[in-house]
Amino acid sequence: MSFQQGLSGLNTSSKALDTVGNNIANSGTVGYKLATTQFADVFAASLSGAGSSPIGLGAKVATVAQQFTQGNISVTSNPLDMAINGGGFFRMQGATGDVVFSRNGQFQLDKDGYIVNASGYQLTGYAADVNGVINPPLVALRLFNSSSSSDAAPQATGASTAGTGVVASMNLDSREASPIGGAFNFADATTYNKSTAVTTYDSLGNPHTYTLYFVKATAPATNNWRVYATVANPAGATPTFTDLSGGGVTPLTTLTFNTDGSVAAGASPTQAITDAQLGYAGGVDPMSFPVSFSGTTQFGSLFTVNSLTQDGFASGKLAGFTVGDDGVVLGKYTNGQSRNLGQVILASFRNPQGLQPMGNNLWSATANSGAEMDGAPGSSGQYGPLQSSALEDSNVDLTAELVNMITQQRVYQANAQTIKTQDQVLQTLVNLR
């Protein structure tokens, strides 16, 4: 027995205790991955390759390997906190373009609208265009540009992709008699039976109150209703009110109903309003939108507006955002609209144990880890889905680490005992007479 084996045992046990201590110290670190010390035995070898002695020279630390098992998920109140529930790493870039990876999903916005971690690294992903369409390449995700407006652009009524315009569904009471006030006059309630209104929007997002008036036709056309319209404009517009019927001369449409109460004709007129009628001559685009009465009925029951919708909206400011399990960042605006702002993209590796720890919850790719493979969260088994407003806890089992610490302490004591025993043997030899 020599001092070599005992000394190597002390060194390896000391390294193992260091690893256990680091695990315990990081048991509360978000996204931390447990490290284990792996040992290897040491034997002397001759030039021919055969061992010169069957007795080993002790032990050494082969590697300190991290275990990328899943940590528990904890819920937070920050919508930009993200937890990966499965494989993959957050991909981030520094100010110089260096790319790093992390499992720590504690993110926030910086002053320029980028999603960053505590060290200032920017989260990368796919950006979305002004229409919310997400496309490669990988860039630093930016939710708003501090040097320009972050408002969502308005949409004029009828300007949606589907061109919906105004959709009205109601019941007109078949028992109603024709009004007694004569020709239609929006200012005289005796000249029409019922009215209803909806707010429409011009090309700049200015709100305009669009009112529909319903006039029961005289006998014998008892199943006919003439529909007239007016528009009230915002304060400051000139004029602030426009009678689109031309003084009761031009109805928007005449609704004709079948004997079973369903609409037979006149259910799909188009409303045209000039920029001057909107009160902003030369300042906004003229409006032209369909008005659909396809769901309207004429039954012997009270006048009821079942639904009255339109597809325009005003401009809106970014009020909040959420992150879906597919990594899509959805912005929510004060005008009630939402739009895709980007998508978080994850990275995976063939050999995660080959990643180089850099501190600050970061790793860098190496030749041993292999090249990064990028993909959307949840797109395959190697990219876990994201959970917003949540964080992945450290995967350290504190109880197991305390047991490991006791074990390595006893191993250290045993190796120290072998050195003490060797010292006693040498002392006996020296004392021989």
C-alpha positions in Angstrom: 0.0 0.0 0.0 1.3 3.5 -0.9 0.2 7.0 -0.2 -0.8 7.4 -3.9 -4.1 5.6 -3.7 -5.2 7.3 -0.5 -4.2 10.7 -1.9 -6.1 10.2 -5.1 -9.1 9.1 -3.1 -9.0 12.2 -1.0 -8.8 14.3 -4.2 -11.8 12.6 -5.9 -13.9 12.7 -2.7 -13.1 16.4 -2.4 -14.2 17.0 -6.0 -17.4 15.1 -5.4 -18.1 17.1 -2.2 -17.5 20.3 -4.3 -20.1 19.1 -6.8 -22.6 18.2 -4.1 -22.1 21.6 -2.5 -22.6 23.4 -5.8 -25.9 21.4 -6.4 -27.1 22.3 -3.0 -26.2 26.0 -3.5 -28.2 26.0 -6.8 -31.2 24.0 -5.5 -33.2 27.3 -5.8 -31.7 28.4 -9.2 -34.3 28.5 -12.0 -33.4 26.1 -14.8 -30.3 24.7 -13.0 -29.4 21.1 -14.0 -28.0 18.6 -11.4 -24.3 17.8 -11.8 -22.8 14.4 -10.9 -19.1 13.5 -10.5 -18.1 10.4 -12.4 -14.9 8.6 -11.4 -12.5 6.3 -13.2 -9.8 4.0 -11.9 -6.1 4.5 -12.6 -3.6 1.8 -13.6 0.0 2.1 -14.7 0.7 0.9 -18.2 4.0 -0.1 -20.0 5.0 0.9 -23.5 3.7 -2.4 -24.8 0.3 -1.6 -23.4 0.2 -4.3 -20.8 -0.3 -3.3 -17.2 2.9 -3.2 -15.2 1.1 -4.0 -12.0 -2.3 -5.5 -11.2 -2.7 -3.1 -8.4 -4.2 0.2 -9.4 -2.8 3.7 -8.6 -6.1 5.0 -7.2 -9.0 7.0 -8.7 -9.5 10.1 -10.7 -12.4 12.3 -11.8 -13.5 11.3 -15.3 -16.0 14.1 -15.8 -18.6 16.2 -14.1 -21.8 15.5 -16.1 -25.0 17.5 -15.9 -28.3 15.6 -15.8 -30.9 17.3 -18.1 -34.0 15.8 -16.5 -37.2 17.9 -16.2 -37.6 20.2 -13.2 -40.9 21.0 -11.6 -43.0 23.8 -13.0 -43.9 26.8 -10.8 -46.5 29.4 -11.7 -45.6 33.1 -11.7 -47.4 36.4 -12.5 -45.0 37.6 -15.2 -46.4 36.8 -18.7 -42.8 36.7 -20.1 -41.7 34.0 -17.7 -41.5 30.8 -19.7 -41.0 27.2 -18.8 -40.0 24.4 -21.2 -41.9 21.3 -20.4 -39.7 18.8 -22.1 -36.6 19.0 -24.3 -35.0 22.0 -25.8 -33.2 25.2 -24.8 -34.0 28.9 -25.1 -31.8 30.4 -27.8 -30.3 33.8 -27.1 -27.8 36.2 -28.5 -25.5 38.7 -27.0 -24.6 42.2 -28.1 -21.7 40.9 -30.3 -23.9 38.2 -31.9 -22.6 35.3 -29.8 -25.2 32.6 -29.3 -25.9 31.0 -26.0 -28.5 28.6 -24.6 -30.5 28.4 -21.4 -33.3 26.6 -19.5 -33.9 29.6 -17.3 -37.0 31.3 -18.7 -36.9 34.5 -16.5 -37.4 37.2 -19.2 -38.4 40.8 -19.3 -38.6 43.7 -21.8 -35.8 46.1 -22.1 -36.2 49.8 -23.1 -36.0 49.0 -26.8 -38.7 46.4 -26.7 -36.5 43.3 -26.8 -37.1 40.2 -24.7 -34.0 39.8 -22.6 -32.8 37.8 -19.6 -31.1 39.2 -16.5 -27.7 39.3 -18.2 -29.0 41.3 -21.2 -29.0 38.4 -23.7 -31.8 38.7 -26.2 -34.3 35.9 -26.8 -34.4 34.8 -30.5 -37.2 33.5 -32.6 -39.2 34.3 -35.7 -40.5 37.8 -36.2 -44.1 38.7 -37.4 -44.9 41.3 -40.0 -47.5 44.0 -39.6 -50.3 41.5 -40.5 -49.1 39.1 -37.8 -47.7 36.6 -40.3 -44.7 34.8 -38.7 -41.7 34.0 -41.0 -38.0 33.0 -40.6 -35.1 33.9 -40.2 -34.1 33.8 -36.6 -33.8 37.3 -35.1 -33.9 38.9 -31.7 -37.6 39.0 -30.7 -38.9 42.6 -30.4 -42.4 43.3 -29.2 -42.3 47.1 -30.0 -39.9 49.7 -31.4 -39.3 52.5 -29.0 -38.4 54.9 -31.8 -41.8 54.5 -33.5 -45.5 54.0 -32.7 -46.5 50.7 -31.2 -50.1 51.3 -32.0 -52.1 48.8 -34.0 -53.4 50.3 -37.3 -57.1 50.9 -37.6 -59.3 49.0 -40.0 -62.2 50.7 -41.8 -65.6 49.0 -41.8 -65.8 46.6 -44.8 -62.0 46.5 -45.2 -61.4 43.2 -43.6 -60.1 40.3 -45.6 -63.6 38.8 -45.7 -65.1 42.2 -46.5 -67.9 41.5 -44.0 -69.1 45.1 -43.4 -72.2 45.4 -41.2 -74.2 42.3 -40.4 -77.6 42.8 -38.9 -79.9 40.0 -37.6 -83.2 41.0 -36.1 -86.9 40.4 -36.1 -89.3 43.0 -37.5 -92.8 42.7 -36.0 -95.3 41.7 -38.7 -98.1 43.2 -36.6 -96.7 46.7 -37.0 -98.8 49.2 -39.0 -97.3 51.7 -41.4 -96.1 54.9 -39.6 -98.5 57.8 -39.5 -96.1 60.6 -40.0 -95.8 60.6 -43.8 -92.5 60.5 -45.7 -89.4 59.3 -43.8 -87.7 61.9 -41.7 -85.0 60.8 -39.2 -85.8 63.7 -36.9 -89.5 62.6 -36.7 -90.1 59.3 -34.9 -93.6 59.1 -36.3 -92.2 58.5 -39.8 -90.5 55.2 -39.0 -91.3 52.2 -36.9 -88.0 51.2 -35.4 -84.3 52.0 -35.5 -81.0 50.6 -34.3 -77.4 51.8 -34.5 -73.8 50.5 -34.7 -70.5 52.2 -34.5 -68.5 52.0 -37.8 -64.9 53.2 -38.4 -63.3 55.1 -41.3 -59.8 54.6 -42.7 -58.2 56.6 -39.9 -60.2 54.8 -37.2 -62.6 57.6 -36.5 -65.8 56.3 -35.0 -69.1 57.1 -36.8 -72.5 56.1 -35.5 -74.4 54.3 -38.4 -78.1 54.2 -37.7 -80.7 52.1 -39.6 -84.4 53.0 -39.7 -87.1 50.6 -40.6 -90.4 51.7 -42.2 -93.3 49.3 -42.6 -94.7 49.6 -46.2 -98.4 50.3 -46.8 -100.9 47.8 -48.0 -101.1 45.7 -50.1 -97.3 45.2 -49.8 -97.6 44.2 -46.1 -94.4 42.1 -46.2 -92.1 44.9 -47.3 -89.9 47.1 -45.1 -88.0 50.1 -46.4 -84.6 50.7 -44.7 -83.0 54.1 -44.4 -79.6 55.1 -42.9 -77.9 58.1 -41.4 -74.4 58.6 -40.1 -73.3 60.7 -37.1 -69.7 61.9 -37.2 -67.2 62.7 -34.4 -66.9 66.2 -32.8 -64.8 68.4 -35.1 -66.0 66.8 -38.3 -67.9 68.9 -40.8 -70.8 68.1 -41.0 -71.3 66.2 -37.7 -74.4 64.5 -39.1 -75.4 63.2 -42.6 -78.8 61.9 -43.8 -77.8 59.2 -46.2 -81.4 58.9 -47.4 -81.3 62.2 -49.2 -84.2 63.6 -47.2 -86.2 60.3 -47.2 -86.0 59.9 -51.0 -83.4 57.1 -51.3 -83.7 54.1 -49.0 -80.7 51.8 -48.5 -82.9 48.8 -49.5 -86.4 47.4 -49.3 -86.6 44.1 -47.4 -89.2 41.7 -48.8 -90.3 38.7 -46.6 -91.9 35.4 -47.5 -95.1 34.3 -45.8 -93.0 32.1 -43.5 -91.2 35.2 -42.2 -87.9 34.6 -43.9 -86.3 37.3 -45.9 -86.8 36.9 -49.7 -85.1 40.0 -51.3 -83.2 43.1 -50.5 -81.0 41.5 -47.8 -77.6 42.4 -49.3 -77.3 46.1 -50.1 -74.1 48.1 -50.2 -73.7 51.3 -48.3 -71.6 54.0 -49.9 -70.5 57.1 -47.9 -68.2 59.8 -49.3 -65.4 61.4 -47.4 -67.4 64.7 -47.3 -70.4 62.9 -45.8 -68.1 61.4 -43.1 -67.1 65.0 -42.2 -63.4 64.8 -43.3 -63.4 65.8 -46.9 -60.0 64.9 -48.4 -58.9 63.5 -45.0 -60.2 60.0 -45.1 -61.0 57.4 -47.7 -64.7 57.1 -48.9 -66.4 54.1 -47.3 -68.2 51.4 -49.1 -69.3 48.3 -47.2 -72.0 45.6 -47.5 -74.9 45.5 -45.1 -76.2 42.0 -44.6 -79.8 41.3 -43.4 -79.6 37.6 -44.2 -80.6 36.5 -40.7 -83.5 38.9 -40.4 -87.0 37.7 -40.0 -90.6 39.0 -39.9 -92.6 37.2 -37.3 -95.5 38.2 -35.2 -93.4 39.1 -32.2 -91.7 42.2 -30.8 -88.9 44.0 -32.6 -85.7 42.3 -31.5 -82.1 42.9 -32.5 -80.4 39.5 -32.3 -77.0 40.7 -33.4 -75.5 43.8 -35.0 -71.8 43.6 -35.8 -69.3 45.2 -38.1 -65.7 44.4 -39.0 -63.9 47.8 -38.4 -62.0 49.0 -35.4 -60.0 52.0 -34.2 -56.3 52.1 -33.6 -55.1 50.5 -30.4 -52.1 50.5 -28.1 -50.3 47.4 -26.9 -51.9 46.6 -23.6 -50.4 43.1 -22.9 -49.3 39.9 -24.4 -49.4 36.1 -23.8 -47.1 33.3 -25.0 -48.8 30.1 -26.3 -47.5 26.6 -25.9 -46.3 26.8 -29.5 -44.1 29.8 -28.6 -46.3 32.4 -30.4 -46.3 35.8 -28.7 -49.8 37.3 -29.0 -50.1 41.0 -28.5 -53.4 42.3 -27.1 -54.4 45.9 -27.9 -56.7 48.4 -26.2 -59.1 48.3 -29.2 -60.0 44.7 -28.4 -57.8 43.3 -31.2 -54.9 40.9 -31.0 -52.0 40.2 -33.3 -49.0 37.8 -33.5 -45.8 39.6 -32.5 -43.4 36.7 -33.0 -42.6 33.1 -32.1 -40.1 31.8 -29.6 -37.9 29.1 -31.3 -36.1 26.5 -29.2 -32.8 24.7 -29.9 -31.9 21.1 -29.2 -28.7 19.0 -29.3 -27.7 15.4 -29.9 -25.6 15.4 -26.8 -26.7 18.0 -24.3 -24.0 16.8 -21.8 -21.5 18.1 -24.3 -22.6 21.7 -23.8 -20.1 24.0 -22.1 -21.5 25.7 -18.9 -20.7 29.4 -18.9 -22.4 30.5 -15.6 -25.4 32.8 -15.3 -27.6 29.9 -16.3 -26.0 29.7 -19.8 -24.4 27.1 -22.0 -22.6 27.3 -25.2 -22.4 24.7 -28.0 -19.2 22.6 -28.5 -18.0 20.0 -30.9 -19.1 17.3 -28.3 -22.6 18.7 -28.1 -23.1 18.8 -31.9 -24.6 21.6 -33.9 -27.9 23.2 -32.7 -31.1 22.1 -34.2 -33.9 24.7 -34.1 -37.6 24.1 -34.0 -40.9 25.5 -32.7 -42.0 24.5 -29.2 -44.0 21.3 -29.2 -43.3 20.6 -32.9 -41.7 17.3 -32.0 -40.6 15.3 -29.0 -37.2 17.0 -28.8 -38.8 20.4 -28.4 -41.1 20.6 -25.4 -44.1 22.9 -25.3 -43.8 26.2 -23.5 -45.8 27.3 -20.5 -46.3 31.0 -20.1 -46.2 32.7 -16.7 -44.3 29.7 -15.3 -40.7 28.8 -14.5 -38.8 25.5 -14.4 -37.3 24.8 -11.0 -33.9 23.3 -10.4 -34.0 19.5 -10.8 -31.8 19.0 -7.7 -33.2 16.6 -5.1 -32.1 18.2 -1.9 -32.6 15.1 0.2 -30.6 12.9 -2.2 -27.8 15.5 -2.3 -27.6 15.5 1.5 -27.2 11.7 1.5 -24.6 12.0 -1.2 -22.7 14.5 1.0 -22.7 12.1 3.9 -21.5 9.3 1.7 -18.6 11.3 0.2 -17.7 12.5 3.7 -17.3 8.9 4.8 -15.3 8.0 1.7 -13.0 10.9 2.4 -12.5 9.7 6.0 -11.8 6.1 4.7 -9.1 7.4 2.3 -7.6 9.4 5.1 -7.5 6.3 7.2 -5.5 4.4 4.5 -2.9 7.2 4.6 -2.7 6.9 8.4 -2.3 3.2 8.2 0.5 3.5 5.6 2.2 6.0 7.9 2.0 3.5 10.8 3.5 0.7 8.6 6.4 3.0 7.6 7.0 4.0 11.2 7.2 0.3 12.2 9.8 -0.3 9.5 11.9 2.7 10.5 11.8 1.5 14.2 13.2 -2.0 13.3 16.5 -2.7 15.1 
